[in-house]
Every structure is written in C-alpha cells, then in structure tokens.
C-alpha cells in the first residue's frame, strides 16, 4: 500500500493510465491478429488490406508511447515479410 502522498497519487495515476491504455492495446492486438489470421488462411488480398489498416494503428500506438517505436517497426516488418512470402 502506498504510504506517502506522492506514492498515493502515483498509484491513482497508474490506475487511470491503465484504464486509458487497455482498450488501445486491445485495438492494437486485434489489428495485428487480423493480419495474422488472413496470412494463416492464405488470403493474400485480405492480408494486404488488413495490413494497410493495421499500419496506421501500430504507428499511432508507438507515437502515444504505448509501445516502443522499435517494436512497432518490428511488427510491421515481420507482418510485411509474411505477406510477401505468400
């Protein structure tokens, strides 16, 4: 349990941040999964469309600091490589 006023405030802020970030993180994962499922299904056109809609979301989450910019780049690179390998 937080003892000082500062630590109590930081705990409150952490709760707010977690509630704000959870749906954003979920949206990010959903967009990535749509691309992965399309790749697994072997549907290249659907995978390309899902990738095009996922890239701005990935970039936006990186800009917000939800994920690191390198992680965003890694996701985009790997998804694109899988699509090109189809």
PDB file of N, CA, C and O in Angstrom:
ATOM      1  N   UNK A   1       0.846  -1.186   0.000  1.00  0.00           N
ATOM      2  CA  UNK A   1       0.000   0.000   0.000  1.00  0.00           C
ATOM      3  C   UNK A   1       0.878   1.231   0.000  1.00  0.00           C
ATOM      4  O   UNK A   1       1.927   1.256   0.644  1.00  0.00           O
ATOM      5  N   UNK A   2       0.451   2.252  -0.722  1.00  0.00           N
ATOM      6  CA  UNK A   2       1.210   3.493  -0.811  1.00  0.00           C
ATOM      7  C   UNK A   2       1.158   4.223   0.524  1.00  0.00           C
ATOM      8  O   UNK A   2       0.098   4.323   1.143  1.00  0.00           O
ATOM      9  N   UNK A   3       2.306   4.734   0.967  1.00  0.00           N
ATOM     10  CA  UNK A   3       2.380   5.409   2.265  1.00  0.00           C
ATOM     11  C   UNK A   3       2.401   6.926   2.145  1.00  0.00           C
ATOM     12  O   UNK A   3       1.703   7.619   2.886  1.00  0.00           O
ATOM     13  N   UNK A   4       3.184   7.437   1.231  1.00  0.00           N
ATOM     14  CA  UNK A   4       3.315   8.887   1.116  1.00  0.00           C
ATOM     15  C   UNK A   4       2.255   9.441   0.173  1.00  0.00           C
ATOM     16  O   UNK A   4       1.656   8.710  -0.615  1.00  0.00           O
ATOM     17  N   UNK A   5       2.039  10.746   0.272  1.00  0.00           N
ATOM     18  CA  UNK A   5       1.067  11.398  -0.606  1.00  0.00           C
ATOM     19  C   UNK A   5       1.480  11.230  -2.060  1.00  0.00           C
ATOM     20  O   UNK A   5       0.640  11.007  -2.932  1.00  0.00           O
ATOM     21  N   UNK A   6       2.778  11.338  -2.315  1.00  0.00           N
ATOM     22  CA  UNK A   6       3.276  11.197  -3.684  1.00  0.00           C
ATOM     23  C   UNK A   6       3.001   9.796  -4.228  1.00  0.00           C
ATOM     24  O   UNK A   6       2.563   9.645  -5.368  1.00  0.00           O
ATOM     25  N   UNK A   7       3.257   8.780  -3.416  1.00  0.00           N
ATOM     26  CA  UNK A   7       3.054   7.413  -3.892  1.00  0.00           C
ATOM     27  C   UNK A   7       1.569   7.094  -4.053  1.00  0.00           C
ATOM     28  O   UNK A   7       1.199   6.308  -4.926  1.00  0.00           O
ATOM     29  N   UNK A   8       0.711   7.696  -3.218  1.00  0.00           N
ATOM     30  CA  UNK A   8      -0.730   7.508  -3.393  1.00  0.00           C
ATOM     31  C   UNK A   8      -1.192   8.132  -4.708  1.00  0.00           C
ATOM     32  O   UNK A   8      -1.998   7.547  -5.432  1.00  0.00           O
ATOM     33  N   UNK A   9      -0.678   9.319  -5.006  1.00  0.00           N
ATOM     34  CA  UNK A   9      -1.039   9.984  -6.264  1.00  0.00           C
ATOM     35  C   UNK A   9      -0.541   9.171  -7.453  1.00  0.00           C
ATOM     36  O   UNK A   9      -1.267   9.001  -8.433  1.00  0.00           O
ATOM     37  N   UNK A  10       0.684   8.669  -7.379  1.00  0.00           N
ATOM     38  CA  UNK A  10       1.229   7.866  -8.480  1.00  0.00           C
ATOM     39  C   UNK A  10       0.389   6.601  -8.681  1.00  0.00           C
ATOM     40  O   UNK A  10       0.193   6.161  -9.813  1.00  0.00           O
ATOM     41  N   UNK A  11      -0.101   6.023  -7.598  1.00  0.00           N
ATOM     42  CA  UNK A  11      -0.958   4.839  -7.710  1.00  0.00           C
ATOM     43  C   UNK A  11      -2.265   5.193  -8.406  1.00  0.00           C
ATOM     44  O   UNK A  11      -2.754   4.432  -9.241  1.00  0.00           O
ATOM     45  N   UNK A  12      -2.836   6.356  -8.062  1.00  0.00           N
ATOM     46  CA  UNK A  12      -4.066   6.798  -8.728  1.00  0.00           C
ATOM     47  C   UNK A  12      -3.810   7.035 -10.212  1.00  0.00           C
ATOM     48  O   UNK A  12      -4.617   6.647 -11.057  1.00  0.00           O
ATOM     49  N   UNK A  13      -2.690   7.669 -10.524  1.00  0.00           N
ATOM     50  CA  UNK A  13      -2.357   7.949 -11.922  1.00  0.00           C
ATOM     51  C   UNK A  13      -2.143   6.647 -12.699  1.00  0.00           C
ATOM     52  O   UNK A  13      -2.523   6.540 -13.865  1.00  0.00           O
ATOM     53  N   UNK A  14      -1.532   5.661 -12.040  1.00  0.00           N
ATOM     54  CA  UNK A  14      -1.281   4.385 -12.696  1.00  0.00           C
ATOM     55  C   UNK A  14      -2.599   3.704 -13.070  1.00  0.00           C
ATOM     56  O   UNK A  14      -2.721   3.113 -14.143  1.00  0.00           O
ATOM     57  N   UNK A  15      -3.580   3.796 -12.173  1.00  0.00           N
ATOM     58  CA  UNK A  15      -4.896   3.205 -12.447  1.00  0.00           C
ATOM     59  C   UNK A  15      -5.534   3.906 -13.647  1.00  0.00           C
ATOM     60  O   UNK A  15      -6.065   3.245 -14.540  1.00  0.00           O
ATOM     61  N   UNK A  16      -5.485   5.241 -13.671  1.00  0.00           N
ATOM     62  CA  UNK A  16      -6.061   5.993 -14.789  1.00  0.00           C
ATOM     63  C   UNK A  16      -5.373   5.635 -16.100  1.00  0.00           C
ATOM     64  O   UNK A  16      -6.029   5.411 -17.118  1.00  0.00           O
ATOM     65  N   UNK A  17      -4.048   5.584 -16.063  1.00  0.00           N
ATOM     66  CA  UNK A  17      -3.293   5.272 -17.279  1.00  0.00           C
ATOM     67  C   UNK A  17      -3.618   3.877 -17.776  1.00  0.00           C
ATOM     68  O   UNK A  17      -3.777   3.658 -18.977  1.00  0.00           O
ATOM     69  N   UNK A  18      -3.718   2.921 -16.836  1.00  0.00           N
ATOM     70  CA  UNK A  18      -4.020   1.541 -17.222  1.00  0.00           C
ATOM     71  C   UNK A  18      -5.407   1.456 -17.869  1.00  0.00           C
ATOM     72  O   UNK A  18      -5.587   0.765 -18.871  1.00  0.00           O
ATOM     73  N   UNK A  19      -6.382   2.160 -17.290  1.00  0.00           N
ATOM     74  CA  UNK A  19      -7.732   2.154 -17.859  1.00  0.00           C
ATOM     75  C   UNK A  19      -7.756   2.821 -19.228  1.00  0.00           C
ATOM     76  O   UNK A  19      -8.532   2.415 -20.094  1.00  0.00           O
ATOM     77  N   UNK A  20      -6.934   3.822 -19.439  1.00  0.00           N
ATOM     78  CA  UNK A  20      -6.876   4.505 -20.728  1.00  0.00           C
ATOM     79  C   UNK A  20      -6.159   3.659 -21.771  1.00  0.00           C
ATOM     80  O   UNK A  20      -6.566   3.621 -22.932  1.00  0.00           O
ATOM     81  N   UNK A  21      -5.095   2.981 -21.359  1.00  0.00           N
ATOM     82  CA  UNK A  21      -4.259   2.247 -22.309  1.00  0.00           C
ATOM     83  C   UNK A  21      -4.811   0.874 -22.674  1.00  0.00           C
ATOM     84  O   UNK A  21      -4.526   0.368 -23.759  1.00  0.00           O
ATOM     85  N   UNK A  22      -5.592   0.264 -21.792  1.00  0.00           N
ATOM     86  CA  UNK A  22      -6.065  -1.102 -22.036  1.00  0.00           C
ATOM     87  C   UNK A  22      -6.844  -1.229 -23.342  1.00  0.00           C
ATOM     88  O   UNK A  22      -6.537  -2.125 -24.128  1.00  0.00           O
ATOM     89  N   UNK A  23      -7.841  -0.375 -23.618  1.00  0.00           N
ATOM     90  CA  UNK A  23      -8.552  -0.541 -24.893  1.00  0.00           C
ATOM     91  C   UNK A  23      -7.677  -0.231 -26.107  1.00  0.00           C
ATOM     92  O   UNK A  23      -7.872  -0.808 -27.177  1.00  0.00           O
ATOM     93  N   UNK A  24      -6.720   0.672 -25.945  1.00  0.00           N
ATOM     94  CA  UNK A  24      -5.818   0.981 -27.058  1.00  0.00           C
ATOM     95  C   UNK A  24      -4.938  -0.225 -27.370  1.00  0.00           C
ATOM     96  O   UNK A  24      -4.735  -0.575 -28.533  1.00  0.00           O
ATOM     97  N   UNK A  25      -4.420  -0.855 -26.319  1.00  0.00           N
ATOM     98  CA  UNK A  25      -3.575  -2.033 -26.505  1.00  0.00           C
ATOM     99  C   UNK A  25      -4.385  -3.169 -27.127  1.00  0.00           C
ATOM    100  O   UNK A  25      -3.886  -3.902 -27.981  1.00  0.00           O
ATOM    101  N   UNK A  26      -5.633  -3.307 -26.695  1.00  0.00           N
ATOM    102  CA  UNK A  26      -6.503  -4.340 -27.242  1.00  0.00           C
ATOM    103  C   UNK A  26      -6.753  -4.102 -28.727  1.00  0.00           C
ATOM    104  O   UNK A  26      -6.724  -5.039 -29.524  1.00  0.00           O
ATOM    105  N   UNK A  27      -7.000  -2.832 -29.100  1.00  0.00           N
ATOM    106  CA  UNK A  27      -7.232  -2.492 -30.504  1.00  0.00           C
ATOM    107  C   UNK A  27      -5.991  -2.820 -31.341  1.00  0.00           C
ATOM    108  O   UNK A  27      -6.102  -3.345 -32.449  1.00  0.00           O
ATOM    109  N   UNK A  28      -4.820  -2.505 -30.803  1.00  0.00           N
ATOM    110  CA  UNK A  28      -3.571  -2.796 -31.500  1.00  0.00           C
ATOM    111  C   UNK A  28      -3.435  -4.290 -31.757  1.00  0.00           C
ATOM    112  O   UNK A  28      -3.137  -4.717 -32.872  1.00  0.00           O
ATOM    113  N   UNK A  29      -3.656  -5.074 -30.716  1.00  0.00           N
ATOM    114  CA  UNK A  29      -3.523  -6.529 -30.854  1.00  0.00           C
ATOM    115  C   UNK A  29      -4.555  -7.089 -31.831  1.00  0.00           C
ATOM    116  O   UNK A  29      -4.254  -8.007 -32.594  1.00  0.00           O
ATOM    117  N   UNK A  30      -5.759  -6.545 -31.808  1.00  0.00           N
ATOM    118  CA  UNK A  30      -6.805  -7.003 -32.718  1.00  0.00           C
ATOM    119  C   UNK A  30      -6.417  -6.759 -34.172  1.00  0.00           C
ATOM    120  O   UNK A  30      -6.597  -7.631 -35.022  1.00  0.00           O
ATOM    121  N   UNK A  31      -5.883  -5.568 -34.456  1.00  0.00           N
ATOM    122  CA  UNK A  31      -5.471  -5.269 -35.835  1.00  0.00           C
ATOM    123  C   UNK A  31      -4.338  -6.191 -36.279  1.00  0.00           C
ATOM    124  O   UNK A  31      -4.321  -6.648 -37.422  1.00  0.00           O
ATOM    125  N   UNK A  32      -3.402  -6.464 -35.389  1.00  0.00           N
ATOM    126  CA  UNK A  32      -2.297  -7.359 -35.734  1.00  0.00           C
ATOM    127  C   UNK A  32      -2.823  -8.769 -35.984  1.00  0.00           C
ATOM    128  O   UNK A  32      -2.397  -9.442 -36.923  1.00  0.00           O
ATOM    129  N   UNK A  33      -3.758  -9.214 -35.133  1.00  0.00           N
ATOM    130  CA  UNK A  33      -4.317 -10.560 -35.290  1.00  0.00           C
ATOM    131  C   UNK A  33      -5.077 -10.711 -36.601  1.00  0.00           C
ATOM    132  O   UNK A  33      -5.043 -11.778 -37.214  1.00  0.00           O
ATOM    133  N   UNK A  34      -5.765  -9.652 -37.038  1.00  0.00           N
ATOM    134  CA  UNK A  34      -6.495  -9.719 -38.306  1.00  0.00           C
ATOM    135  C   UNK A  34      -5.538 -10.019 -39.451  1.00  0.00           C
ATOM    136  O   UNK A  34      -5.857 -10.800 -40.348  1.00  0.00           O
ATOM    137  N   UNK A  35      -4.369  -9.398 -39.418  1.00  0.00           N
ATOM    138  CA  UNK A  35      -3.365  -9.649 -40.462  1.00  0.00           C
ATOM    139  C   UNK A  35      -2.867 -11.083 -40.354  1.00  0.00           C
ATOM    140  O   UNK A  35      -2.761 -11.784 -41.361  1.00  0.00           O
ATOM    141  N   UNK A  36      -2.563 -11.518 -39.143  1.00  0.00           N
ATOM    142  CA  UNK A  36      -2.032 -12.865 -38.929  1.00  0.00           C
ATOM    143  C   UNK A  36      -3.042 -13.921 -39.380  1.00  0.00           C
ATOM    144  O   UNK A  36      -2.670 -14.895 -40.032  1.00  0.00           O
ATOM    145  N   UNK A  37      -4.320 -13.731 -39.034  1.00  0.00           N
ATOM    146  CA  UNK A  37      -5.342 -14.699 -39.430  1.00  0.00           C
ATOM    147  C   UNK A  37      -5.499 -14.751 -40.944  1.00  0.00           C
ATOM    148  O   UNK A  37      -5.697 -15.828 -41.508  1.00  0.00           O
ATOM    149  N   UNK A  38      -5.414 -13.615 -41.603  1.00  0.00           N
ATOM    150  CA  UNK A  38      -5.516 -13.591 -43.056  1.00  0.00           C
ATOM    151  C   UNK A  38      -4.320 -14.305 -43.683  1.00  0.00           C
ATOM    152  O   UNK A  38      -4.463 -15.009 -44.683  1.00  0.00           O
ATOM    153  N   UNK A  39      -3.149 -14.121 -43.096  1.00  0.00           N
ATOM    154  CA  UNK A  39      -1.949 -14.798 -43.603  1.00  0.00           C
ATOM    155  C   UNK A  39      -2.095 -16.305 -43.419  1.00  0.00           C
ATOM    156  O   UNK A  39      -1.798 -17.079 -44.329  1.00  0.00           O
ATOM    157  N   UNK A  40      -2.556 -16.719 -42.229  1.00  0.00           N
ATOM    158  CA  UNK A  40      -2.730 -18.150 -41.955  1.00  0.00           C
ATOM    159  C   UNK A  40      -3.771 -18.780 -42.876  1.00  0.00           C
ATOM    160  O   UNK A  40      -3.654 -19.945 -43.255  1.00  0.00           O
ATOM    161  N   UNK A  41      -4.787 -17.999 -43.231  1.00  0.00           N
ATOM    162  CA  UNK A  41      -5.830 -18.513 -44.121  1.00  0.00           C
ATOM    163  C   UNK A  41      -5.345 -18.577 -45.570  1.00  0.00           C
ATOM    164  O   UNK A  41      -5.978 -19.214 -46.412  1.00  0.00           O
ATOM    165  N   UNK A  42      -4.234 -17.924 -45.853  1.00  0.00           N
ATOM    166  CA  UNK A  42      -3.691 -17.941 -47.206  1.00  0.00           C
ATOM    167  C   UNK A  42      -4.354 -16.944 -48.134  1.00  0.00           C
ATOM    168  O   UNK A  42      -4.204 -17.036 -49.352  1.00  0.00           O
ATOM    169  N   UNK A  43      -5.084 -15.994 -47.576  1.00  0.00           N
ATOM    170  CA  UNK A  43      -5.793 -14.996 -48.374  1.00  0.00           C
ATOM    171  C   UNK A  43      -4.922 -13.745 -48.466  1.00  0.00           C
ATOM    172  O   UNK A  43      -4.936 -12.902 -47.570  1.00  0.00           O
ATOM    173  N   UNK A  44      -4.173 -13.634 -49.547  1.00  0.00           N
ATOM    174  CA  UNK A  44      -3.213 -12.543 -49.684  1.00  0.00           C
ATOM    175  C   UNK A  44      -3.893 -11.180 -49.790  1.00  0.00           C
ATOM    176  O   UNK A  44      -3.429 -10.214 -49.183  1.00  0.00           O
ATOM    177  N   UNK A  45      -4.983 -11.087 -50.549  1.00  0.00           N
ATOM    178  CA  UNK A  45      -5.658  -9.798 -50.711  1.00  0.00           C
ATOM    179  C   UNK A  45      -6.196  -9.287 -49.376  1.00  0.00           C
ATOM    180  O   UNK A  45      -6.055  -8.111 -49.042  1.00  0.00           O
ATOM    181  N   UNK A  46      -6.817 -10.196 -48.620  1.00  0.00           N
ATOM    182  CA  UNK A  46      -7.351  -9.820 -47.302  1.00  0.00           C
ATOM    183  C   UNK A  46      -6.212  -9.432 -46.363  1.00  0.00           C
ATOM    184  O   UNK A  46      -6.351  -8.501 -45.569  1.00  0.00           O
ATOM    185  N   UNK A  47      -5.094 -10.139 -46.448  1.00  0.00           N
ATOM    186  CA  UNK A  47      -3.935  -9.845 -45.600  1.00  0.00           C
ATOM    187  C   UNK A  47      -3.375  -8.464 -45.919  1.00  0.00           C
ATOM    188  O   UNK A  47      -2.997  -7.719 -45.014  1.00  0.00           O
ATOM    189  N   UNK A  48      -3.322  -8.125 -47.198  1.00  0.00           N
ATOM    190  CA  UNK A  48      -2.809  -6.813 -47.601  1.00  0.00           C
ATOM    191  C   UNK A  48      -3.716  -5.707 -47.083  1.00  0.00           C
ATOM    192  O   UNK A  48      -3.241  -4.691 -46.575  1.00  0.00           O
ATOM    193  N   UNK A  49      -5.035  -5.908 -47.213  1.00  0.00           N
ATOM    194  CA  UNK A  49      -5.984  -4.904 -46.723  1.00  0.00           C
ATOM    195  C   UNK A  49      -5.890  -4.754 -45.208  1.00  0.00           C
ATOM    196  O   UNK A  49      -5.912  -3.639 -44.686  1.00  0.00           O
ATOM    197  N   UNK A  50      -5.786  -5.877 -44.509  1.00  0.00           N
ATOM    198  CA  UNK A  50      -5.669  -5.831 -43.046  1.00  0.00           C
ATOM    199  C   UNK A  50      -4.362  -5.154 -42.639  1.00  0.00           C
ATOM    200  O   UNK A  50      -4.322  -4.410 -41.659  1.00  0.00           O
ATOM    201  N   UNK A  51      -3.303  -5.413 -43.390  1.00  0.00           N
ATOM    202  CA  UNK A  51      -2.008  -4.790 -43.097  1.00  0.00           C
ATOM    203  C   UNK A  51      -2.083  -3.279 -43.293  1.00  0.00           C
ATOM    204  O   UNK A  51      -1.555  -2.508 -42.491  1.00  0.00           O
ATOM    205  N   UNK A  52      -2.749  -2.868 -44.377  1.00  0.00           N
ATOM    206  CA  UNK A  52      -2.875  -1.425 -44.643  1.00  0.00           C
ATOM    207  C   UNK A  52      -3.660  -0.712 -43.541  1.00  0.00           C
ATOM    208  O   UNK A  52      -3.378   0.446 -43.229  1.00  0.00           O
ATOM    209  N   UNK A  53      -4.631  -1.389 -42.958  1.00  0.00           N
ATOM    210  CA  UNK A  53      -5.392  -0.766 -41.876  1.00  0.00           C
ATOM    211  C   UNK A  53      -4.657  -0.879 -40.543  1.00  0.00           C
ATOM    212  O   UNK A  53      -4.901  -0.083 -39.635  1.00  0.00           O
ATOM    213  N   UNK A  54      -3.762  -1.855 -40.413  1.00  0.00           N
ATOM    214  CA  UNK A  54      -3.044  -2.054 -39.153  1.00  0.00           C
ATOM    215  C   UNK A  54      -1.861  -1.093 -39.002  1.00  0.00           C
ATOM    216  O   UNK A  54      -1.540  -0.679 -37.888  1.00  0.00           O
ATOM    217  N   UNK A  55      -1.220  -0.740 -40.101  1.00  0.00           N
ATOM    218  CA  UNK A  55      -0.015   0.101 -40.024  1.00  0.00           C
ATOM    219  C   UNK A  55      -0.271   1.444 -39.339  1.00  0.00           C
ATOM    220  O   UNK A  55       0.499   1.816 -38.454  1.00  0.00           O
ATOM    221  N   UNK A  56      -1.317   2.187 -39.707  1.00  0.00           N
ATOM    222  CA  UNK A  56      -1.546   3.454 -39.011  1.00  0.00           C
ATOM    223  C   UNK A  56      -1.834   3.279 -37.523  1.00  0.00           C
ATOM    224  O   UNK A  56      -1.457   4.118 -36.705  1.00  0.00           O
ATOM    225  N   UNK A  57      -2.510   2.176 -37.181  1.00  0.00           N
ATOM    226  CA  UNK A  57      -2.805   1.923 -35.767  1.00  0.00           C
ATOM    227  C   UNK A  57      -1.514   1.636 -35.010  1.00  0.00           C
ATOM    228  O   UNK A  57      -1.306   2.150 -33.911  1.00  0.00           O
ATOM    229  N   UNK A  58      -0.655   0.822 -35.596  1.00  0.00           N
ATOM    230  CA  UNK A  58       0.629   0.496 -34.961  1.00  0.00           C
ATOM    231  C   UNK A  58       1.454   1.767 -34.775  1.00  0.00           C
ATOM    232  O   UNK A  58       2.030   1.991 -33.711  1.00  0.00           O
ATOM    233  N   UNK A  59       1.508   2.597 -35.817  1.00  0.00           N
ATOM    234  CA  UNK A  59       2.271   3.844 -35.731  1.00  0.00           C
ATOM    235  C   UNK A  59       1.694   4.785 -34.674  1.00  0.00           C
ATOM    236  O   UNK A  59       2.435   5.430 -33.932  1.00  0.00           O
ATOM    237  N   UNK A  60       0.374   4.852 -34.616  1.00  0.00           N
ATOM    238  CA  UNK A  60      -0.271   5.742 -33.648  1.00  0.00           C
ATOM    239  C   UNK A  60       0.013   5.301 -32.216  1.00  0.00           C
ATOM    240  O   UNK A  60       0.237   6.137 -31.340  1.00  0.00           O
ATOM    241  N   UNK A  61       0.006   3.995 -31.976  1.00  0.00           N
ATOM    242  CA  UNK A  61       0.287   3.490 -30.627  1.00  0.00           C
ATOM    243  C   UNK A  61       1.750   3.732 -30.254  1.00  0.00           C
ATOM    244  O   UNK A  61       2.070   3.963 -29.088  1.00  0.00           O
ATOM    245  N   UNK A  62       2.630   3.678 -31.247  1.00  0.00           N
ATOM    246  CA  UNK A  62       4.037   3.980 -30.984  1.00  0.00           C
ATOM    247  C   UNK A  62       4.217   5.457 -30.670  1.00  0.00           C
ATOM    248  O   UNK A  62       4.995   5.818 -29.787  1.00  0.00           O
ATOM    249  N   UNK A  63       3.496   6.315 -31.394  1.00  0.00           N
ATOM    250  CA  UNK A  63       3.577   7.754 -31.141  1.00  0.00           C
ATOM    251  C   UNK A  63       3.060   8.103 -29.750  1.00  0.00           C
ATOM    252  O   UNK A  63       3.584   9.005 -29.096  1.00  0.00           O
ATOM    253  N   UNK A  64       2.038   7.390 -29.304  1.00  0.00           N
ATOM    254  CA  UNK A  64       1.466   7.643 -27.985  1.00  0.00           C
ATOM    255  C   UNK A  64       2.357   7.100 -26.871  1.00  0.00           C
ATOM    256  O   UNK A  64       2.166   7.434 -25.702  1.00  0.00           O
ATOM    257  N   UNK A  65       3.333   6.260 -27.231  1.00  0.00           N
ATOM    258  CA  UNK A  65       4.209   5.685 -26.224  1.00  0.00           C
ATOM    259  C   UNK A  65       3.664   4.397 -25.636  1.00  0.00           C
ATOM    260  O   UNK A  65       4.200   3.886 -24.652  1.00  0.00           O
ATOM    261  N   UNK A  66       2.599   3.866 -26.232  1.00  0.00           N
ATOM    262  CA  UNK A  66       2.021   2.626 -25.742  1.00  0.00           C
ATOM    263  C   UNK A  66       2.972   1.460 -26.005  1.00  0.00           C
ATOM    264  O   UNK A  66       3.113   0.559 -25.179  1.00  0.00           O
ATOM    265  N   UNK A  67       3.613   1.495 -27.159  1.00  0.00           N
ATOM    266  CA  UNK A  67       4.668   0.525 -27.464  1.00  0.00           C
ATOM    267  C   UNK A  67       5.874   1.313 -27.959  1.00  0.00           C
ATOM    268  O   UNK A  67       5.751   2.462 -28.381  1.00  0.00           O
ATOM    269  N   UNK A  68       7.034   0.679 -27.901  1.00  0.00           N
ATOM    270  CA  UNK A  68       8.262   1.330 -28.349  1.00  0.00           C
ATOM    271  C   UNK A  68       8.276   1.410 -29.871  1.00  0.00           C
ATOM    272  O   UNK A  68       7.701   0.557 -30.547  1.00  0.00           O
ATOM    273  N   UNK A  69       8.922   2.420 -30.400  1.00  0.00           N
ATOM    274  CA  UNK A  69       8.979   2.600 -31.857  1.00  0.00           C
ATOM    275  C   UNK A  69       9.649   1.407 -32.536  1.00  0.00           C
ATOM    276  O   UNK A  69       9.260   1.024 -33.639  1.00  0.00           O
ATOM    277  N   UNK A  70      10.642   0.826 -31.892  1.00  0.00           N
ATOM    278  CA  UNK A  70      11.305  -0.341 -32.476  1.00  0.00           C
ATOM    279  C   UNK A  70      10.370  -1.547 -32.520  1.00  0.00           C
ATOM    280  O   UNK A  70      10.416  -2.337 -33.463  1.00  0.00           O
ATOM    281  N   UNK A  71       9.528  -1.688 -31.510  1.00  0.00           N
ATOM    282  CA  UNK A  71       8.558  -2.784 -31.506  1.00  0.00           C
ATOM    283  C   UNK A  71       7.556  -2.601 -32.626  1.00  0.00           C
ATOM    284  O   UNK A  71       7.171  -3.567 -33.284  1.00  0.00           O
ATOM    285  N   UNK A  72       7.128  -1.358 -32.846  1.00  0.00           N
ATOM    286  CA  UNK A  72       6.207  -1.062 -33.940  1.00  0.00           C
ATOM    287  C   UNK A  72       6.855  -1.417 -35.277  1.00  0.00           C
ATOM    288  O   UNK A  72       6.229  -2.040 -36.134  1.00  0.00           O
ATOM    289  N   UNK A  73       8.094  -1.020 -35.441  1.00  0.00           N
ATOM    290  CA  UNK A  73       8.815  -1.315 -36.684  1.00  0.00           C
ATOM    291  C   UNK A  73       8.976  -2.821 -36.861  1.00  0.00           C
ATOM    292  O   UNK A  73       8.864  -3.332 -37.976  1.00  0.00           O
ATOM    293  N   UNK A  74       9.234  -3.521 -35.787  1.00  0.00           N
ATOM    294  CA  UNK A  74       9.405  -4.975 -35.856  1.00  0.00           C
ATOM    295  C   UNK A  74       8.101  -5.650 -36.284  1.00  0.00           C
ATOM    296  O   UNK A  74       8.109  -6.533 -37.141  1.00  0.00           O
ATOM    297  N   UNK A  75       6.978  -5.232 -35.683  1.00  0.00           N
ATOM    298  CA  UNK A  75       5.684  -5.805 -36.061  1.00  0.00           C
ATOM    299  C   UNK A  75       5.405  -5.571 -37.546  1.00  0.00           C
ATOM    300  O   UNK A  75       5.038  -6.499 -38.267  1.00  0.00           O
ATOM    301  N   UNK A  76       5.578  -4.337 -37.994  1.00  0.00           N
ATOM    302  CA  UNK A  76       5.296  -4.013 -39.393  1.00  0.00           C
ATOM    303  C   UNK A  76       6.198  -4.808 -40.327  1.00  0.00           C
ATOM    304  O   UNK A  76       5.742  -5.336 -41.341  1.00  0.00           O
ATOM    305  N   UNK A  77       7.463  -4.893 -39.985  1.00  0.00           N
ATOM    306  CA  UNK A  77       8.421  -5.592 -40.832  1.00  0.00           C
ATOM    307  C   UNK A  77       8.085  -7.075 -40.947  1.00  0.00           C
ATOM    308  O   UNK A  77       8.096  -7.640 -42.040  1.00  0.00           O
ATOM    309  N   UNK A  78       7.789  -7.695 -39.816  1.00  0.00           N
ATOM    310  CA  UNK A  78       7.512  -9.136 -39.828  1.00  0.00           C
ATOM    311  C   UNK A  78       6.193  -9.447 -40.547  1.00  0.00           C
ATOM    312  O   UNK A  78       6.106 -10.412 -41.306  1.00  0.00           O
ATOM    313  N   UNK A  79       5.181  -8.630 -40.304  1.00  0.00           N
ATOM    314  CA  UNK A  79       3.910  -8.861 -40.993  1.00  0.00           C
ATOM    315  C   UNK A  79       4.083  -8.691 -42.498  1.00  0.00           C
ATOM    316  O   UNK A  79       3.570  -9.492 -43.279  1.00  0.00           O
ATOM    317  N   UNK A  80       4.800  -7.655 -42.901  1.00  0.00           N
ATOM    318  CA  UNK A  80       5.022  -7.408 -44.322  1.00  0.00           C
ATOM    319  C   UNK A  80       5.838  -8.535 -44.950  1.00  0.00           C
ATOM    320  O   UNK A  80       5.571  -8.938 -46.082  1.00  0.00           O
ATOM    321  N   UNK A  81       6.818  -9.038 -44.230  1.00  0.00           N
ATOM    322  CA  UNK A  81       7.631 -10.147 -44.741  1.00  0.00           C
ATOM    323  C   UNK A  81       6.782 -11.388 -44.934  1.00  0.00           C
ATOM    324  O   UNK A  81       6.950 -12.102 -45.923  1.00  0.00           O
ATOM    325  N   UNK A  82       5.865 -11.663 -44.001  1.00  0.00           N
ATOM    326  CA  UNK A  82       4.991 -12.822 -44.134  1.00  0.00           C
ATOM    327  C   UNK A  82       4.052 -12.682 -45.335  1.00  0.00           C
ATOM    328  O   UNK A  82       3.776 -13.649 -46.044  1.00  0.00           O
ATOM    329  N   UNK A  83       3.575 -11.462 -45.541  1.00  0.00           N
ATOM    330  CA  UNK A  83       2.677 -11.228 -46.687  1.00  0.00           C
ATOM    331  C   UNK A  83       3.437 -11.415 -47.997  1.00  0.00           C
ATOM    332  O   UNK A  83       2.926 -12.032 -48.932  1.00  0.00           O
ATOM    333  N   UNK A  84       4.651 -10.887 -48.065  1.00  0.00           N
ATOM    334  CA  UNK A  84       5.435 -11.016 -49.299  1.00  0.00           C
ATOM    335  C   UNK A  84       5.833 -12.456 -49.576  1.00  0.00           C
ATOM    336  O   UNK A  84       6.031 -12.836 -50.729  1.00  0.00           O
ATOM    337  N   UNK A  85       5.951 -13.268 -48.510  1.00  0.00           N
ATOM    338  CA  UNK A  85       6.344 -14.665 -48.667  1.00  0.00           C
ATOM    339  C   UNK A  85       5.181 -15.536 -49.145  1.00  0.00           C
ATOM    340  O   UNK A  85       5.380 -16.700 -49.493  1.00  0.00           O
ATOM    341  N   UNK A  86       3.976 -14.980 -49.162  1.00  0.00           N
ATOM    342  CA  UNK A  86       2.801 -15.775 -49.574  1.00  0.00           C
ATOM    343  C   UNK A  86       2.835 -16.081 -51.061  1.00  0.00           C
ATOM    344  O   UNK A  86       1.931 -16.737 -51.577  1.00  0.00           O
TER     345      UNK A  86
END
